[in-house]
Amino acid sequence: MRNIDQEMANSVHQYVSHRVFGDDRQKQKYLSQSLKLGTSVHNAGLVGTFAYMLSKINDHRPMLEDLTKVLSDNQNTSPDQLLATLRGLSLAEYSLMTQKAILALSWFKKFSQIYFAEEPATEEN
């Protein structure tokens, strides 16, 4: 039996691992976004962060699409539909969704660092 953290890790991994085949510029944008979005949710809230990402759709499309799929449990939900759903949630439901997003974003960050972070240069003697 798997716990919620394991399920989330598995779900996020399937999306991040598919981004490995993109160009280097896209991978670095994805890494940068994955490093910052958790903090953004803490500071601006889930709806605020999601609305910001939608307003900058061209810059955030891959991360926005992946996060939408994870938060909607892999349903065919568009980012606009998910934002509308988030706005209509009760306080308790919104709090749960925010916690789910923070957990997902922590896994996006971990996997992005594994797949996309530059290898540190090693000194040779």
N, CA and C atoms as a LAMMPS dump frame, in Angstrom:
ITEM: TIMESTEP
0
ITEM: NUMBER OF ATOMS
375
ITEM: BOX BOUNDS ff ff ff
-5.0000000000000000e+02 5.0000000000000000e+02
-5.0000000000000000e+02 5.0000000000000000e+02
-5.0000000000000000e+02 5.0000000000000000e+02
ITEM: ATOMS id mol type element x y z
1 1 1 N 0.843 -1.176 0
2 1 2 C 0 0 0
3 1 3 C 0.893 1.246 0
4 2 1 N 0.585 2.171 -0.88
5 2 2 C 1.388 3.382 -1.025
6 2 3 C 0.738 4.543 -0.293
7 3 1 N 1.59 5.414 0.244
8 3 2 C 1.032 6.591 0.903
9 3 3 C 0.898 7.742 -0.098
10 4 1 N 0.342 8.839 0.361
11 4 2 C 0.07 9.985 -0.513
12 4 3 C 1.363 10.541 -1.11
13 5 1 N 2.415 10.599 -0.31
14 5 2 C 3.689 11.121 -0.782
15 5 3 C 4.249 10.257 -1.919
16 6 1 N 4.154 8.951 -1.778
17 6 2 C 4.631 8.046 -2.828
18 6 3 C 3.802 8.185 -4.102
19 7 1 N 2.496 8.305 -3.948
20 7 2 C 1.617 8.481 -5.113
21 7 3 C 1.941 9.785 -5.845
22 8 1 N 2.168 10.843 -5.079
23 8 2 C 2.484 12.134 -5.678
24 8 3 C 3.828 12.069 -6.396
25 9 1 N 4.806 11.44 -5.768
26 9 2 C 6.125 11.312 -6.392
27 9 3 C 6.017 10.56 -7.713
28 10 1 N 5.259 9.497 -7.729
29 10 2 C 5.075 8.713 -8.954
30 10 3 C 4.39 9.529 -10.039
31 11 1 N 3.36 10.265 -9.665
32 11 2 C 2.622 11.084 -10.622
33 11 3 C 3.502 12.181 -11.214
34 12 1 N 4.221 12.896 -10.36
35 12 2 C 5.083 13.981 -10.829
36 12 3 C 6.217 13.433 -11.677
37 13 1 N 6.784 12.33 -11.268
38 13 2 C 7.915 11.754 -12.006
39 13 3 C 7.558 11.454 -13.454
40 14 1 N 6.357 10.958 -13.691
41 14 2 C 5.996 10.627 -15.072
42 14 3 C 5.998 11.859 -15.967
43 15 1 N 5.689 13.029 -15.431
44 15 2 C 5.683 14.248 -16.243
45 15 3 C 7.08 14.847 -16.389
46 16 1 N 7.823 14.908 -15.289
47 16 2 C 9.157 15.499 -15.358
48 16 3 C 10.073 14.651 -16.246
49 17 1 N 9.972 13.354 -16.139
50 17 2 C 10.857 12.488 -16.924
51 17 3 C 10.621 12.632 -18.423
52 18 1 N 9.42 13.027 -18.833
53 18 2 C 9.148 13.241 -20.257
54 18 3 C 9.749 14.554 -20.765
55 19 1 N 10.074 15.453 -19.863
56 19 2 C 10.664 16.741 -20.254
57 19 3 C 12.169 16.624 -20.514
58 20 1 N 12.75 15.481 -20.221
59 20 2 C 14.184 15.27 -20.427
60 20 3 C 14.562 15.443 -21.892
61 21 1 N 13.64 15.165 -22.777
62 21 2 C 13.945 15.173 -24.2
63 21 3 C 13.767 16.538 -24.851
64 22 1 N 13.443 17.566 -24.074
65 22 2 C 13.308 18.92 -24.615
66 22 3 C 14.673 19.567 -24.826
67 23 1 N 14.643 20.778 -25.38
68 23 2 C 15.914 21.48 -25.575
69 23 3 C 16.422 22.033 -24.238
70 24 1 N 17.696 22.373 -24.193
71 24 2 C 18.33 22.801 -22.948
72 24 3 C 17.689 24.063 -22.369
73 25 1 N 17.289 24.979 -23.23
74 25 2 C 16.667 26.224 -22.762
75 25 3 C 15.349 25.933 -22.039
76 26 1 N 14.548 25.041 -22.619
77 26 2 C 13.272 24.672 -21.997
78 26 3 C 13.496 23.945 -20.671
79 27 1 N 14.508 23.093 -20.632
80 27 2 C 14.797 22.363 -19.394
81 27 3 C 15.211 23.322 -18.286
82 28 1 N 16.006 24.333 -18.627
83 28 2 C 16.437 25.292 -17.616
84 28 3 C 15.269 26.155 -17.129
85 29 1 N 14.345 26.512 -18.022
86 29 2 C 13.143 27.252 -17.61
87 29 3 C 12.302 26.406 -16.668
88 30 1 N 12.143 25.135 -17.01
89 30 2 C 11.355 24.214 -16.197
90 30 3 C 11.995 24.083 -14.812
91 31 1 N 13.309 23.934 -14.761
92 31 2 C 14.032 23.838 -13.496
93 31 3 C 13.841 25.11 -12.682
94 32 1 N 14.021 26.247 -13.319
95 32 2 C 13.878 27.523 -12.633
96 32 3 C 12.475 27.677 -12.041
97 33 1 N 11.47 27.341 -12.813
98 33 2 C 10.094 27.451 -12.331
99 33 3 C 9.831 26.476 -11.186
100 34 1 N 10.344 25.265 -11.309
101 34 2 C 10.107 24.277 -10.256
102 34 3 C 10.763 24.701 -8.94
103 35 1 N 11.848 25.445 -9.022
104 35 2 C 12.528 25.913 -7.817
105 35 3 C 11.769 27.048 -7.134
106 36 1 N 11.003 27.823 -7.896
107 36 2 C 10.36 29.026 -7.37
108 36 3 C 8.878 28.87 -7.036
109 37 1 N 8.189 27.957 -7.662
110 37 2 C 6.73 27.928 -7.545
111 37 3 C 6.221 27.545 -6.16
112 38 1 N 6.929 26.698 -5.449
113 38 2 C 6.507 26.355 -4.089
114 38 3 C 6.468 27.585 -3.196
115 39 1 N 7.491 28.41 -3.297
116 39 2 C 7.542 29.659 -2.53
117 39 3 C 6.43 30.6 -2.961
118 40 1 N 6.162 30.621 -4.253
119 40 2 C 5.1 31.477 -4.768
120 40 3 C 3.738 31.068 -4.202
121 41 1 N 3.491 29.783 -4.099
122 41 2 C 2.216 29.313 -3.518
123 41 3 C 2.127 29.739 -2.062
124 42 1 N 3.232 29.644 -1.326
125 42 2 C 3.23 30.08 0.078
126 42 3 C 2.952 31.576 0.187
127 43 1 N 3.542 32.364 -0.704
128 43 2 C 3.429 33.827 -0.609
129 43 3 C 2.146 34.379 -1.22
130 44 1 N 1.769 33.903 -2.406
131 44 2 C 0.632 34.476 -3.134
132 44 3 C -0.613 33.6 -3.094
133 45 1 N -0.489 32.391 -2.587
134 45 2 C -1.615 31.471 -2.583
135 45 3 C -1.664 30.689 -3.883
136 46 1 N -2.403 29.604 -3.854
137 46 2 C -2.492 28.729 -5.021
138 46 3 C -3.188 29.416 -6.186
139 47 1 N -4.297 30.086 -5.931
140 47 2 C -5.014 30.763 -7.012
141 47 3 C -4.161 31.886 -7.597
142 48 1 N -3.501 32.652 -6.749
143 48 2 C -2.645 33.735 -7.232
144 48 3 C -1.504 33.222 -8.088
145 49 1 N -0.877 32.154 -7.659
146 49 2 C 0.222 31.568 -8.419
147 49 3 C -0.281 31.011 -9.742
148 50 1 N -1.402 30.323 -9.702
149 50 2 C -1.959 29.738 -10.918
150 50 3 C -2.387 30.823 -11.9
151 51 1 N -3.002 31.883 -11.39
152 51 2 C -3.416 32.993 -12.253
153 51 3 C -2.201 33.665 -12.893
154 52 1 N -1.137 33.825 -12.127
155 52 2 C 0.095 34.415 -12.67
156 52 3 C 0.653 33.536 -13.788
157 53 1 N 0.703 32.232 -13.544
158 53 2 C 1.222 31.313 -14.565
159 53 3 C 0.373 31.376 -15.839
160 54 1 N -0.927 31.472 -15.673
161 54 2 C -1.808 31.582 -16.847
162 54 3 C -1.586 32.89 -17.593
163 55 1 N -1.289 33.961 -16.859
164 55 2 C -1.062 35.251 -17.521
165 55 3 C 0.242 35.248 -18.32
166 56 1 N 1.145 34.371 -17.953
167 56 2 C 2.438 34.235 -18.647
168 56 3 C 2.51 32.855 -19.308
169 57 1 N 1.414 32.46 -19.948
170 57 2 C 1.272 31.099 -20.468
171 57 3 C 2.415 30.675 -21.378
172 58 1 N 2.917 31.573 -22.204
173 58 2 C 3.992 31.197 -23.128
174 58 3 C 5.268 30.814 -22.396
175 59 1 N 5.527 31.452 -21.259
176 59 2 C 6.72 31.131 -20.478
177 59 3 C 6.527 29.921 -19.571
178 60 1 N 5.293 29.67 -19.154
179 60 2 C 5.025 28.648 -18.15
180 60 3 C 4.265 27.432 -18.672
181 61 1 N 4.04 27.329 -19.962
182 61 2 C 3.183 26.271 -20.488
183 61 3 C 3.549 24.854 -20.026
184 62 1 N 4.797 24.403 -20.173
185 62 2 C 5.088 23.016 -19.772
186 62 3 C 4.807 22.75 -18.292
187 63 1 N 5.273 23.647 -17.421
188 63 2 C 5.042 23.452 -15.991
189 63 3 C 3.564 23.56 -15.654
190 64 1 N 2.882 24.509 -16.262
191 64 2 C 1.454 24.7 -16.017
192 64 3 C 0.661 23.473 -16.439
193 65 1 N 0.978 22.921 -17.598
194 65 2 C 0.277 21.724 -18.067
195 65 3 C 0.526 20.545 -17.13
196 66 1 N 1.781 20.359 -16.716
197 66 2 C 2.098 19.236 -15.839
198 66 3 C 1.461 19.391 -14.462
199 67 1 N 1.534 20.578 -13.904
200 67 2 C 0.931 20.816 -12.591
201 67 3 C -0.581 20.642 -12.656
202 68 1 N -1.195 21.097 -13.725
203 68 2 C -2.641 20.93 -13.889
204 68 3 C -3.017 19.455 -13.901
205 69 1 N -2.263 18.654 -14.633
206 69 2 C -2.552 17.217 -14.694
207 69 3 C -2.41 16.561 -13.33
208 70 1 N -1.378 16.939 -12.603
209 70 2 C -1.166 16.34 -11.28
210 70 3 C -2.281 16.748 -10.32
211 71 1 N -2.617 18.026 -10.286
212 71 2 C -3.636 18.501 -9.344
213 71 3 C -5.043 18.016 -9.69
214 72 1 N -5.283 17.737 -10.974
215 72 2 C -6.609 17.244 -11.369
216 72 3 C -6.62 15.724 -11.494
217 73 1 N -5.633 15.077 -10.89
218 73 2 C -5.534 13.615 -10.903
219 73 3 C -5.557 13.038 -12.307
220 74 1 N -4.776 13.658 -13.195
221 74 2 C -4.564 13.193 -14.566
222 74 3 C -5.831 13.2 -15.424
223 75 1 N -6.79 14.023 -15.06
224 75 2 C -8.001 14.171 -15.863
225 75 3 C -7.703 15.125 -17.018
226 76 1 N -8.562 15.132 -17.999
227 76 2 C -8.409 16.066 -19.125
228 76 3 C -8.973 17.423 -18.725
229 77 1 N -8.295 18.086 -17.844
230 77 2 C -8.699 19.395 -17.342
231 77 3 C -7.717 20.428 -17.867
232 78 1 N -8.232 21.518 -18.397
233 78 2 C -7.35 22.589 -18.866
234 78 3 C -6.945 23.453 -17.669
235 79 1 N -5.859 24.192 -17.791
236 79 2 C -5.472 25.107 -16.712
237 79 3 C -6.57 26.115 -16.382
238 80 1 N -7.287 26.616 -17.395
239 80 2 C -8.395 27.552 -17.147
240 80 3 C -9.5 26.9 -16.326
241 81 1 N -9.816 25.648 -16.648
242 81 2 C -10.855 24.934 -15.902
243 81 3 C -10.431 24.696 -14.456
244 82 1 N -9.164 24.347 -14.269
245 82 2 C -8.677 24.108 -12.911
246 82 3 C -8.697 25.398 -12.101
247 83 1 N -8.31 26.511 -12.712
248 83 2 C -8.348 27.793 -12.004
249 83 3 C -9.775 28.125 -11.588
250 84 1 N -10.735 27.91 -12.476
251 84 2 C -12.143 28.164 -12.136
252 84 3 C -12.589 27.256 -10.987
253 85 1 N -12.153 26.011 -11.013
254 85 2 C -12.488 25.08 -9.932
255 85 3 C -11.876 25.542 -8.621
256 86 1 N -10.609 25.963 -8.666
257 86 2 C -9.94 26.431 -7.449
258 86 3 C -10.658 27.623 -6.839
259 87 1 N -11.109 28.524 -7.696
260 87 2 C -11.814 29.72 -7.198
261 87 3 C -13.14 29.375 -6.526
262 88 1 N -13.732 28.248 -6.887
263 88 2 C -15.031 27.872 -6.332
264 88 3 C -14.971 26.943 -5.138
265 89 1 N -13.784 26.593 -4.68
266 89 2 C -13.654 25.658 -3.564
267 89 3 C -13.986 26.319 -2.231
268 90 1 N -14.487 25.499 -1.312
269 90 2 C -14.679 25.99 0.051
270 90 3 C -13.304 26.171 0.685
271 91 1 N -13.248 26.826 1.821
272 91 2 C -11.981 27.086 2.486
273 91 3 C -11.253 25.783 2.82
274 92 1 N -11.971 24.801 3.318
275 92 2 C -11.356 23.518 3.669
276 92 3 C -10.817 22.815 2.428
277 93 1 N -11.602 22.82 1.35
278 93 2 C -11.16 22.184 0.104
279 93 3 C -9.956 22.923 -0.489
280 94 1 N -9.988 24.245 -0.417
281 94 2 C -8.877 25.055 -0.931
282 94 3 C -7.603 24.779 -0.141
283 95 1 N -7.73 24.655 1.17
284 95 2 C -6.566 24.348 2.001
285 95 3 C -5.981 22.991 1.631
286 96 1 N -6.837 22.001 1.42
287 96 2 C -6.36 20.672 1.016
288 96 3 C -5.684 20.72 -0.354
289 97 1 N -6.274 21.459 -1.286
290 97 2 C -5.691 21.567 -2.619
291 97 3 C -4.354 22.298 -2.569
292 98 1 N -4.252 23.295 -1.712
293 98 2 C -2.988 24.006 -1.547
294 98 3 C -1.914 23.072 -1.009
295 99 1 N -2.265 22.264 -0.02
296 99 2 C -1.305 21.299 0.517
297 99 3 C -0.898 20.283 -0.542
298 100 1 N -1.841 19.856 -1.351
299 100 2 C -1.546 18.931 -2.447
300 100 3 C -0.587 19.585 -3.45
301 101 1 N -0.83 20.848 -3.761
302 101 2 C 0.034 21.575 -4.697
303 101 3 C 1.441 21.744 -4.135
304 102 1 N 1.553 22.059 -2.859
305 102 2 C 2.865 22.225 -2.239
306 102 3 C 3.623 20.901 -2.253
307 103 1 N 2.938 19.81 -1.969
308 103 2 C 3.572 18.494 -2.033
309 103 3 C 4.02 18.19 -3.466
310 104 1 N 3.139 18.448 -4.437
311 104 2 C 3.491 18.204 -5.838
312 104 3 C 4.683 19.061 -6.254
313 105 1 N 4.674 20.319 -5.882
314 105 2 C 5.762 21.217 -6.272
315 105 3 C 7.084 20.837 -5.617
316 106 1 N 7.016 20.262 -4.432
317 106 2 C 8.268 19.797 -3.813
318 106 3 C 8.845 18.64 -4.62
319 107 1 N 7.977 17.785 -5.169
320 107 2 C 8.453 16.692 -6.016
321 107 3 C 8.901 17.199 -7.386
322 108 1 N 8.21 18.19 -7.932
323 108 2 C 8.679 18.795 -9.188
324 108 3 C 10.09 19.344 -8.994
325 109 1 N 10.302 19.995 -7.879
326 109 2 C 11.618 20.575 -7.59
327 109 3 C 12.682 19.488 -7.489
328 110 1 N 12.392 18.435 -6.728
329 110 2 C 13.371 17.351 -6.546
330 110 3 C 13.714 16.682 -7.879
331 111 1 N 12.7 16.309 -8.633
332 111 2 C 12.96 15.606 -9.889
333 111 3 C 13.601 16.526 -10.925
334 112 1 N 13.216 17.791 -10.948
335 112 2 C 13.837 18.731 -11.885
336 112 3 C 15.313 18.904 -11.575
337 113 1 N 15.639 18.965 -10.307
338 113 2 C 17.043 19.079 -9.935
339 113 3 C 17.814 17.828 -10.355
340 114 1 N 17.202 16.684 -10.226
341 114 2 C 17.865 15.439 -10.624
342 114 3 C 18.086 15.4 -12.133
343 115 1 N 17.05 15.724 -12.893
344 115 2 C 17.128 15.582 -14.347
345 115 3 C 17.787 16.763 -15.065
346 116 1 N 17.607 17.98 -14.55
347 116 2 C 17.982 19.159 -15.324
348 116 3 C 19.115 19.987 -14.749
349 117 1 N 19.495 19.769 -13.504
350 117 2 C 20.55 20.599 -12.915
351 117 3 C 21.876 20.307 -13.596
352 118 1 N 22.634 21.365 -13.791
353 118 2 C 23.942 21.231 -14.416
354 118 3 C 24.867 20.486 -13.454
355 119 1 N 25.683 19.652 -14.017
356 119 2 C 26.681 18.949 -13.225
357 119 3 C 27.734 19.954 -12.777
358 120 1 N 28.12 19.93 -11.506
359 120 2 C 29.174 20.85 -11.075
360 120 3 C 30.504 20.447 -11.724
361 121 1 N 31.263 21.445 -12.076
362 121 2 C 32.558 21.183 -12.694
363 121 3 C 33.495 20.607 -11.642
364 122 1 N 34.218 19.589 -12.02
365 122 2 C 35.18 18.996 -11.103
366 122 3 C 36.583 19.41 -11.518
367 123 1 N 37.4 19.646 -10.516
368 123 2 C 38.774 20.045 -10.799
369 123 3 C 39.63 18.806 -10.955
370 124 1 N 40.439 18.813 -11.974
371 124 2 C 41.346 17.7 -12.181
372 124 3 C 42.753 18.168 -11.854
373 125 1 N 43.484 17.357 -11.15
374 125 2 C 44.863 17.718 -10.78
375 125 3 C 45.823 17.244 -11.817
